[in-house]
Amino acid sequence: MNKSGAHHGKTVPLGTAIGDLCSIVTFASASGIAVDEVVEWVENGTLPSVTLDGLRMVNVQQIRLDLLSGKAEFKEGSYSHG
């Protein structure tokens, strides 16, 4: 994901329309990114995630906080699966 929050010309909507935690499929759909790509980003630590009841969820709240604090890029290994 590039620093503008855009991917292939589409802006990633991280406002209130998407929850603080969401499934990989929901995040992919809301952002216009292929599910396989979001899965890869979660698995390699490019996107923050948590596991709830055995389901890996994208931590959208953490993405928002990071963007608001000036994070410009999301790189592989930025987040652990803790």
Secondary structure in CASP SS format (residue, H / E / C, confidence):
PFRMAT SS
TARGET T0000
AUTHOR 0000-0000-0000
METHOD secondary structure of the structure
MODEL  1
M C 1.00
N C 1.00
K C 1.00
S C 1.00
G C 1.00
A E 1.00
H E 1.00
H C 1.00
G C 1.00
K E 1.00
T E 1.00
V C 1.00
P C 1.00
L C 1.00
G C 1.00
T C 1.00
A C 1.00
I C 1.00
G C 1.00
D C 1.00
L E 1.00
C E 1.00
S E 1.00
I H 1.00
V H 1.00
T H 1.00
F H 1.00
A H 1.00
S H 1.00
A H 1.00
S H 1.00
G C 1.00
I C 1.00
A C 1.00
V H 1.00
D H 1.00
E H 1.00
V H 1.00
V H 1.00
E H 1.00
W H 1.00
V H 1.00
E H 1.00
N C 1.00
G C 1.00
T C 1.00
L C 1.00
P C 1.00
S E 1.00
V E 1.00
T E 1.00
L E 1.00
D C 1.00
G C 1.00
L E 1.00
R E 1.00
M E 1.00
V E 1.00
N E 1.00
V H 1.00
Q H 1.00
Q H 1.00
I H 1.00
R H 1.00
L H 1.00
D H 1.00
L H 1.00
L H 1.00
S C 1.00
G C 1.00
K C 1.00
A C 1.00
E C 1.00
F C 1.00
K C 1.00
E C 1.00
G C 1.00
S C 1.00
Y C 1.00
S C 1.00
H C 1.00
G C 1.00
END
